[in-house]
């Protein structure tokens, strides 16, 4: 969450200033408009914390599996007729994570004091996603918390399954990459210097390819710290640039235009949109509020903006179909299926079907990309090994000819 300072006008024309916590500028403006219809300025308050500069939390440890288990336990206990406050206490006693136990205990205390369930979670569980708070709020209003927890359990289980599958697919390429880096360091730092000394003692003119290897080795030996600092500067600069509005838009556009990876980004965005929206609508949340919450969880910033734009269009009287069709970033198949669902009165079912379809497409696209990555890495390693072997043996053959 970021802090935004604002100036706004109330209904009576009076001006007000203040600070609001929000996930982004769109979320901040939405919160301000609850009390003040005209927002004049809304700017982020820059922070110096490392987490805010880098754009992610270093200590965050709550997983989709943790959330799914929590929701499953709450649904089962509530079905037995236990009050929500006692239910949260029981779940807190069972969890092994100290921070989560502490947060749930405080939440239970607030609920038992008569506070709102959703607000109690929001106050005491800052690591929980916004989808959790909004779904629980809908269940609280409708009086059907069990359904909300069951819907969340299904949503987080699916989300966690997709993430685990991606991590599993990435494990082998990452392992090969790490081994290659270690081998490169060992060769450049230890093997090549000893061979360089041998070649120098033998005398004679070295081949160009061997000279290139020696110069590269000396560069790694003498300037390894400069490489490290350079990579660190590039990383931090990237995070700082993409932390503001213009930077987020720039990187989102670039990522969508990347070969192979751009298509994967689109598929992932469609999967996120359909799964999150269907889960929220299934919990009884109104379409505009469900879209607003969905926008907050979208990873790609352009898609986040597009979904926020849909919220404004629906609130001005347009239908869901009209709002989606005006977006150039969502594919036609998604627009068509939403139109069918809206026409037949089964939008939630259509969105679930879309979610399943795009999850499958996302998995297939990721698998194909990784299948292409592995042989590409093998070819690169083979060329690198060949370069080193030729660089080492060529001067030996040349010197043998001299004798």
C-alpha positions in Angstrom: 0.0 0.0 0.0 1.2 3.5 -0.8 0.2 6.8 0.8 -1.4 9.5 -1.4 -1.9 13.2 -0.5 -4.9 14.9 -2.1 -6.9 18.1 -2.3 -10.7 17.7 -3.1 -14.0 19.5 -3.0 -17.0 18.5 -0.9 -20.6 18.6 -2.1 -21.0 22.1 -0.5 -17.9 23.4 -2.4 -15.5 23.5 0.5 -12.0 22.3 -0.1 -10.3 19.6 1.9 -6.8 18.1 2.1 -5.7 14.7 3.4 -3.8 11.5 3.0 -5.2 8.1 2.0 -3.7 4.6 1.8 -4.3 2.8 -1.5 -2.7 0.2 -3.8 -2.4 2.8 -6.7 -3.6 6.2 -7.9 -6.9 4.8 -9.2 -7.7 3.1 -5.9 -6.8 6.3 -4.1 -9.1 8.4 -6.2 -11.9 5.9 -5.7 -11.6 6.1 -2.0 -11.4 9.9 -2.0 -14.6 10.1 -4.1 -16.6 8.3 -1.4 -16.5 11.5 0.6 -15.6 14.2 -1.9 -17.0 14.2 -5.5 -14.3 16.4 -7.1 -10.7 15.3 -6.7 -8.3 18.2 -7.7 -4.9 16.6 -7.0 -3.8 13.2 -5.9 0.0 12.5 -5.7 2.0 9.6 -4.1 4.0 10.4 -1.0 7.5 9.1 -1.6 8.9 6.9 1.0 12.5 5.9 1.8 11.8 2.4 3.0 13.6 -0.3 1.0 10.4 -2.3 0.4 8.8 0.8 -1.2 11.8 1.6 -3.4 12.2 -2.0 -4.7 8.4 -2.4 -5.1 8.0 -5.6 -3.2 7.9 -6.8 0.4 11.1 -8.6 1.5 9.4 -10.4 4.4 6.2 -11.5 2.9 5.6 -15.2 3.5 1.9 -15.8 3.1 1.2 -18.2 0.3 -1.9 -19.2 -1.7 -1.9 -22.5 0.0 -2.0 -20.8 3.4 -5.0 -18.8 2.4 -6.8 -21.8 0.9 -6.3 -23.8 4.1 -7.5 -20.9 6.2 -10.6 -20.5 4.1 -11.3 -24.2 4.1 -11.0 -24.4 7.9 -13.3 -21.4 8.4 -15.9 -22.8 6.0 -16.0 -26.2 7.8 -16.1 -24.6 11.3 -18.8 -22.1 10.4 -20.9 -25.0 9.0 -20.9 -26.5 12.5 -22.6 -23.5 13.9 -19.6 -21.8 15.6 -19.6 -18.0 15.7 -17.2 -16.2 13.4 -15.2 -14.8 16.3 -14.7 -18.2 17.9 -14.0 -19.7 14.4 -11.1 -17.3 13.8 -9.7 -18.1 17.2 -9.8 -21.8 16.5 -8.1 -21.4 13.2 -5.4 -19.2 14.8 -4.7 -21.9 17.4 -4.1 -24.4 14.7 -1.8 -22.4 12.4 2.0 -22.9 12.8 3.0 -19.5 11.4 3.6 -17.1 14.3 2.8 -13.9 12.4 -0.4 -15.3 11.0 -1.4 -16.6 14.4 -0.9 -13.2 15.9 -2.9 -11.4 13.1 -5.8 -13.9 13.4 -5.9 -13.6 17.2 -6.2 -9.8 16.9 -8.8 -10.1 14.2 -10.9 -12.4 16.4 -10.6 -10.0 19.3 -11.9 -7.1 17.1 -14.8 -9.2 15.8 -15.8 -10.3 19.4 -15.9 -6.6 20.3 -18.6 -6.1 17.7 -16.5 -4.7 14.8 -17.1 -5.6 11.1 -15.6 -8.9 10.0 -14.1 -7.5 6.8 -12.7 -4.4 8.5 -11.2 -6.5 11.3 -9.3 -8.6 8.8 -8.3 -5.5 6.8 -7.0 -3.8 10.0 -5.0 -6.7 11.4 -4.0 -8.8 8.3 -2.1 -6.4 6.0 -0.5 -9.3 4.0 -3.9 -10.6 2.9 -4.9 -9.8 -0.7 -7.7 -7.4 -1.5 -9.8 -10.1 -3.0 -10.1 -11.7 0.5 -11.3 -8.6 2.1 -13.9 -7.8 -0.5 -15.3 -11.3 -0.7 -15.6 -11.5 3.1 -17.3 -8.1 3.0 -19.8 -9.4 0.5 -20.5 -12.5 2.5 -20.9 -10.4 5.6 -23.5 -8.2 3.9 -25.4 -11.2 2.4 -25.2 -13.3 5.6 -23.5 -16.2 3.7 -19.9 -16.2 5.0 -19.6 -20.0 4.4 -20.1 -19.5 0.6 -17.6 -16.7 0.6 -14.9 -18.8 2.3 -15.7 -21.7 0.0 -15.4 -19.5 -3.1 -12.1 -18.1 -1.8 -10.7 -21.6 -1.1 -11.4 -22.6 -4.7 -9.9 -19.4 -6.0 -6.6 -19.6 -4.0 -6.2 -23.4 -4.6 -6.3 -22.8 -8.3 -4.0 -19.8 -8.1 -1.5 -21.7 -6.0 -1.6 -24.7 -8.3 -0.7 -22.5 -11.3 2.2 -20.8 -9.5 3.6 -24.2 -8.3 3.4 -25.6 -11.8 5.3 -22.6 -13.2 7.9 -22.9 -10.5 8.3 -26.6 -11.2 8.8 -26.0 -14.9 11.3 -23.2 -14.2 13.4 -25.3 -11.8 15.5 -27.2 -14.4 16.4 -24.2 -16.6 17.3 -22.2 -13.5 19.5 -25.0 -12.2 21.3 -25.3 -15.5 21.8 -21.5 -15.6 23.3 -21.5 -12.0 25.6 -24.3 -12.9 26.8 -22.5 -16.0 27.5 -19.3 -14.0 29.5 -21.3 -11.4 31.5 -23.0 -14.2 32.1 -19.7 -15.9 33.5 -18.1 -12.6 35.7 -21.1 -11.9 37.2 -21.2 -15.5 37.7 -17.4 -15.7 39.1 -17.0 -12.1 41.3 -20.1 -11.8 41.8 -22.2 -15.0 42.5 -19.5 -17.6 45.0 -17.5 -15.4 47.1 -20.7 -14.9 47.0 -21.4 -18.6 47.9 -17.8 -19.4 51.1 -18.1 -17.3 52.0 -21.4 -19.1 51.5 -19.8 -22.6 53.6 -16.8 -21.6 56.5 -19.0 -20.4 56.4 -21.0 -23.6 56.7 -17.8 -25.7 55.4 -17.4 -29.2 52.5 -15.4 -30.7 49.1 -16.5 -29.3 46.0 -16.9 -31.6 43.4 -14.1 -31.6 40.8 -16.4 -30.0 43.1 -17.2 -27.1 43.9 -13.5 -26.6 40.2 -12.8 -26.4 39.8 -15.5 -23.7 42.8 -14.2 -21.7 41.5 -10.5 -21.8 38.0 -11.7 -20.8 39.5 -13.6 -17.9 41.6 -10.7 -16.7 38.5 -8.4 -16.9 36.6 -10.8 -14.7 39.5 -11.0 -12.3 40.1 -7.3 -12.0 36.7 -5.8 -12.4 34.3 -8.4 -11.0 33.2 -6.0 -8.3 32.3 -3.4 -11.1 30.1 -6.0 -12.8 28.3 -6.7 -9.5 27.8 -3.0 -8.8 26.7 -2.4 -12.4 24.0 -5.1 -12.2 22.9 -3.8 -8.8 22.6 -0.3 -10.2 20.6 -1.5 -13.2 18.3 -3.5 -10.9 17.6 -0.7 -8.5 17.2 1.8 -11.4 14.6 -0.4 -13.0 12.7 -0.7 -9.8 12.7 3.0 -9.2 11.7 3.8 -12.8 8.8 1.3 -12.8 7.6 2.6 -9.4 5.9 5.7 -10.9 3.0 6.0 -13.3 5.0 6.7 -16.5 7.5 3.9 -15.8 4.8 1.3 -15.1 3.1 2.2 -18.4 6.4 2.0 -20.3 7.3 -1.4 -18.9 3.8 -2.8 -19.3 3.9 -1.9 -23.0 7.4 -3.3 -23.5 6.5 -6.6 -21.8 3.4 -7.1 -24.0 5.5 -6.6 -27.1 8.2 -9.1 -26.2 8.3 -12.2 -28.4 6.8 -15.3 -26.8 6.7 -13.6 -23.3 4.3 -10.9 -24.5 1.7 -13.6 -25.5 2.2 -15.3 -22.1 1.6 -11.9 -20.4 -1.8 -11.5 -22.2 -2.9 -15.1 -21.4 -2.0 -14.6 -17.7 -3.9 -11.3 -17.6 -7.0 -12.9 -19.1 -6.7 -15.7 -16.6 -6.4 -13.3 -13.7 -9.3 -11.2 -14.9 -11.7 -14.1 -15.4 -10.8 -16.1 -12.3 -10.9 -13.1 -9.9 -14.0 -11.6 -11.3 -15.9 -14.9 -11.4 -14.9 -15.6 -7.8 -16.1 -12.1 -6.6 -19.4 -12.2 -8.5 -20.1 -15.7 -7.2 -19.8 -14.2 -3.7 -22.5 -11.7 -4.4 -20.4 -8.6 -5.1 -21.9 -6.0 -7.5 -20.2 -5.9 -10.9 -18.7 -2.4 -10.5 -17.2 -3.3 -7.1 -16.0 -6.7 -8.4 -14.3 -5.0 -11.3 -12.7 -2.5 -9.0 -11.3 -5.2 -6.8 -10.1 -7.2 -9.9 -8.2 -4.2 -11.1 -6.2 -4.1 -7.9 -4.9 -7.6 -8.3 -3.9 -7.4 -12.0 -0.2 -7.8 -12.4 0.2 -6.0 -15.7 -0.3 -2.2 -15.2 -2.0 -1.6 -18.6 -4.6 -4.3 -17.9 -5.0 -2.8 -14.4 -5.8 0.6 -16.0 -8.2 -1.1 -18.6 -10.2 -2.8 -15.8 -10.4 0.5 -13.8 -11.7 2.1 -17.0 -14.4 -0.5 -17.2 -15.5 0.4 -13.7 -16.1 4.1 -14.7 -18.0 3.0 -17.9 -20.3 0.7 -16.0 -21.0 3.4 -13.4 -22.0 5.8 -16.2 -24.6 3.3 -17.5 -22.7 1.1 -19.9 -23.1 -2.7 -19.8 -20.3 -5.2 -19.0 -20.2 -6.2 -22.7 -19.8 -2.6 -23.9 -17.1 -1.9 -21.3 -15.0 -4.9 -22.3 -15.5 -4.4 -26.1 -14.0 -0.9 -25.8 -10.7 -2.3 -24.5 -8.2 -3.0 -27.2 -6.0 -5.2 -25.0 -8.5 -8.1 -24.2 -8.7 -10.8 -27.0 -11.8 -11.3 -29.0 -12.6 -14.7 -27.6 -12.8 -13.3 -24.1 -15.1 -10.5 -25.3 -17.4 -13.0 -27.2 -17.7 -15.4 -24.2 -18.5 -12.5 -21.9 -21.2 -11.4 -24.4 -22.7 -14.8 -24.4 -22.7 -15.0 -20.6 -24.3 -11.6 -20.3 -26.9 -12.4 -22.8 -27.9 -15.7 -21.2 -27.7 -14.4 -17.6 -24.9 -16.7 -16.7 -21.9 -14.3 -16.6 -20.3 -16.0 -13.6 -20.4 -19.4 -15.3 -19.0 -18.0 -18.5 -16.2 -16.3 -16.6 -15.3 -19.5 -14.9 -15.2 -21.3 -18.3 -13.0 -18.4 -19.6 -10.7 -18.8 -16.6 -10.3 -22.6 -17.2 -9.6 -21.9 -20.9 -7.0 -19.3 -20.3 -5.3 -21.2 -17.5 -4.9 -24.1 -19.9 -3.6 -21.8 -22.6 -1.2 -20.1 -20.2 0.2 -23.4 -19.0 0.6 -24.6 -22.6 2.3 -21.4 -23.7 4.7 -21.4 -20.7 5.5 -25.1 -21.3 6.3 -24.4 -24.9 8.4 -21.4 -24.1 10.4 -23.4 -21.5 10.8 -26.3 -24.0 12.4 -23.8 -26.4 14.5 -22.3 -23.7 16.2 -25.6 -22.6 17.8 -26.5 -26.0 18.7 -22.8 -26.5 20.6 -22.9 -23.2 22.3 -26.2 -24.2 23.4 -24.7 -27.5 24.8 -21.7 -25.8 26.7 -23.8 -23.2 28.1 -26.0 -26.0 29.3 -22.9 -28.0 30.8 -21.5 -24.8 32.6 -24.8 -24.0 33.8 -25.1 -27.6 35.2 -21.5 -27.5 37.2 -22.4 -24.4 38.5 -25.7 -25.7 39.6 -24.2 -29.0 41.2 -21.2 -27.2 43.2 -23.5 -25.0 44.3 -26.2 -27.6 44.9 -23.9 -30.6 48.1 -22.3 -29.1 49.3 -25.7 -28.1 49.1 -27.0 -31.7 50.7 -23.8 -32.9 53.7 -24.2 -30.6 54.1 -27.9 -31.4 54.4 -26.9 -35.1 57.2 -24.5 -34.1 59.2 -27.4 -32.7 
